Amino acid sequence: MSNVMRVGIIGGGLMGREAASAFGRWFVLENLPVRAELVAVCDLQDRLLDWFRQIPTVRQLTKDHQELLRNPDVDVVYVAVPHNLHESLYLDVLAAGKDLLAEKPFGIDLAAARRIRDAAATSGRFVRCSSEFPFLPGVQRVVQAARSGRLGHLLEIRSCFWHASDLDPTKPANWKRQVKTCGEIGVMGDLGMHVVHVPFRLGWNPVRVYAQLQKIYTERPDGKGGTAPCDTWDNAMLHTEVVVDGREVPMRLETKRLAPGSTNTWSLEVLGTEGGARYSTSEPKTFWYFERGREQVWSRVELGFQTPFPTITGGIFEPGFPDCFLQMWAAYAAERAGVLGDRFGCVTPDEAVRSHELFTAALHSHQSKAAVSL
Ligand SMILES: NC(=O)c1ccc[n+]([C@@H]2O[C@H](COP(=O)([O-])OP(=O)(O)OC[C@H]3O[C@@H](n4cnc5c(N)ncnc54)[C@H](O)[C@@H]3O)[C@@H](O)[C@H]2O)c1
């Protein structure tokens, strides 16, 4: 395999451009034996294709994704489009013999996710799904604490992703607010992969779920002077149980678009009888830990820039969203090249399918007002 990973992007909106920015500063990574180069972009909108003209390595701009997939210079395709298009575009990428970094939720529903997973396995291509927060240094410290065995018997786990952006009822509707384009699972499809990636990787797979789902605003301005229906779930609280060391442990998974006071607030807390660990993007360089002693003390550690993939950035600086997104891409490139080592990897197709199994069970739980076994 060449040490240059040549990438094509299908969908140059919010996340397509974020990916371009990550490739544009790949040189910040130290000692990674793979270089990423953005060579081709497909979007339906001229203004977005024009935006990519400023990137010197981009040699193909097209509105036809099949044209991009016929490009022999493209090794890996990143697809960042609305959820109703995931399945057909992901399958086209695999049929073209390209590797894939898919976006969450990996298909609009469970059936689509399973078909994508099966096609990925049959194709033999390298396929992963996007979820970037685990690559923040503070999250890595929570993972280390959980794996250390020093937390004692686990008491509870809480993994949350909160937005407040939809509290404003005058915010126009977009494809993420409608079932036909976002999926029946609504906010769980938007934010859910981010809250299950670490738990799944640590082996915390829910055996049961009781879900509380909320829809608050049922219509919004359509941006053209009228209104548009909004029929997706806004908030989801999943009360689950996982089995750790033979004992059932409560694990709460929260995904919210209506979370007063939160911007892009991702957090993870693990509590045990001997210790605890927590991290939130609200305090991007702060890791909290607890060790049982005579007094009840949570200790605060000021972390720096100790990312899984070393960079030239000074060790005392603080990381943010673009940094963990670049780190995730480094993990994708490293795993694809066989040099991930013991570092955290991107979401696998099996994990993505498992997330859909959980979110589908959550829909059933909410409807029946009862816990559902998995
Ligand atoms: N990892 C993250 O943190 C994160 C954050 C936001 C969104 N996402 C995911 O990324 C994906 C895209 O979300 P977004 O916020 O970037 O959406 P977006 O609406 O900003 O961008 C989607 C783009 O896809 C383009 N598009 C639509 N159909 C196309 C086609 N047939 N061919 C080529 N381009 C097409 C649109 O023109 C648009 O520019 C979704 O799956 C979403 O869940 C991930």
Ligand as a Chemical Component Dictionary entry (heavy atoms), coordinates in Angstrom:
data_LIG
# 
_chem_comp.id                   LIG 
_chem_comp.type                 NON-POLYMER 
_chem_comp.pdbx_formal_charge   0 
_chem_comp.three_letter_code    LIG 
# 
loop_
_chem_comp_atom.comp_id 
_chem_comp_atom.atom_id 
_chem_comp_atom.alt_atom_id 
_chem_comp_atom.type_symbol 
_chem_comp_atom.charge 
_chem_comp_atom.model_Cartn_x 
_chem_comp_atom.model_Cartn_y 
_chem_comp_atom.model_Cartn_z 
_chem_comp_atom.pdbx_ordinal 
LIG N1  N1  N 0  -18.971 13.347 12.769 1  
LIG C1  C1  C 0  -19.645 14.431 13.127 2  
LIG O1  O1  O 0  -19.341 15.057 14.115 3  
LIG C2  C2  C 0  -20.788 14.900 12.281 4  
LIG C3  C3  C 0  -21.302 16.185 12.452 5  
LIG C4  C4  C 0  -22.360 16.597 11.630 6  
LIG C5  C5  C 0  -22.889 15.716 10.699 7  
LIG N2  N2  N 1  -22.377 14.467 10.573 8  
LIG C6  C6  C 0  -22.909 13.502 9.569  9  
LIG O2  O2  O 0  -22.359 13.858 8.303  10 
LIG C7  C7  C 0  -23.322 13.600 7.283  11 
LIG C8  C8  C 0  -23.572 14.904 6.541  12 
LIG O3  O3  O 0  -23.998 15.893 7.457  13 
LIG P1  P1  P 0  -23.667 17.437 7.207  14 
LIG O4  O4  O 0  -24.012 18.131 8.466  15 
LIG O5  O5  O -1 -22.317 17.585 6.620  16 
LIG O6  O6  O 0  -24.789 17.769 6.108  17 
LIG P2  P2  P 0  -24.860 18.991 5.104  18 
LIG O7  O7  O 0  -26.309 19.152 4.764  19 
LIG O8  O8  O 0  -24.108 20.168 5.614  20 
LIG O9  O9  O 0  -24.071 18.449 3.830  21 
LIG C9  C9  C 0  -24.562 17.416 3.011  22 
LIG C10 C10 C 0  -24.070 17.678 1.605  23 
LIG O10 O10 O 0  -24.390 16.563 0.773  24 
LIG C11 C11 C 0  -24.635 17.076 -0.527 25 
LIG N3  N3  N 0  -25.338 16.050 -1.297 26 
LIG C12 C12 C 0  -26.614 15.655 -1.190 27 
LIG N4  N4  N 0  -26.874 14.683 -2.104 28 
LIG C13 C13 C 0  -25.715 14.452 -2.780 29 
LIG C14 C14 C 0  -25.344 13.572 -3.837 30 
LIG N5  N5  N 0  -26.222 12.721 -4.389 31 
LIG N6  N6  N 0  -24.080 13.635 -4.295 32 
LIG C15 C15 C 0  -23.186 14.497 -3.754 33 
LIG N7  N7  N 0  -23.482 15.349 -2.757 34 
LIG C16 C16 C 0  -24.739 15.333 -2.274 35 
LIG C17 C17 C 0  -25.448 18.335 -0.264 36 
LIG O11 O11 O 0  -25.431 19.213 -1.383 37 
LIG C18 C18 C 0  -24.716 18.913 0.950  38 
LIG O12 O12 O 0  -23.714 19.835 0.582  39 
LIG C19 C19 C 0  -24.551 13.011 7.981  40 
LIG O13 O13 O 0  -24.479 11.627 7.942  41 
LIG C20 C20 C 0  -24.416 13.520 9.395  42 
LIG O14 O14 O 0  -25.046 12.686 10.356 43 
LIG C21 C21 C 0  -21.327 14.050 11.322 44 
# 
loop_
_chem_comp_bond.comp_id 
_chem_comp_bond.atom_id_1 
_chem_comp_bond.atom_id_2 
_chem_comp_bond.value_order 
_chem_comp_bond.pdbx_ordinal 
LIG N1  C1  SING 1  
LIG C1  O1  DOUB 2  
LIG C1  C2  SING 3  
LIG C2  C3  SING 4  
LIG C2  C21 DOUB 5  
LIG C3  C4  DOUB 6  
LIG C4  C5  SING 7  
LIG C5  N2  DOUB 8  
LIG N2  C6  SING 9  
LIG N2  C21 SING 10 
LIG C6  O2  SING 11 
LIG C6  C20 SING 12 
LIG O2  C7  SING 13 
LIG C7  C8  SING 14 
LIG C7  C19 SING 15 
LIG C8  O3  SING 16 
LIG O3  P1  SING 17 
LIG P1  O4  DOUB 18 
LIG P1  O5  SING 19 
LIG P1  O6  SING 20 
LIG O6  P2  SING 21 
LIG P2  O7  DOUB 22 
LIG P2  O8  SING 23 
LIG P2  O9  SING 24 
LIG O9  C9  SING 25 
LIG C9  C10 SING 26 
LIG C10 O10 SING 27 
LIG C10 C18 SING 28 
LIG O10 C11 SING 29 
LIG C11 N3  SING 30 
LIG C11 C17 SING 31 
LIG N3  C12 SING 32 
LIG N3  C16 SING 33 
LIG C12 N4  DOUB 34 
LIG N4  C13 SING 35 
LIG C13 C14 SING 36 
LIG C13 C16 DOUB 37 
LIG C14 N5  SING 38 
LIG C14 N6  DOUB 39 
LIG N6  C15 SING 40 
LIG C15 N7  DOUB 41 
LIG N7  C16 SING 42 
LIG C17 O11 SING 43 
LIG C17 C18 SING 44 
LIG C18 O12 SING 45 
LIG C19 O13 SING 46 
LIG C19 C20 SING 47 
LIG C20 O14 SING 48 
# 
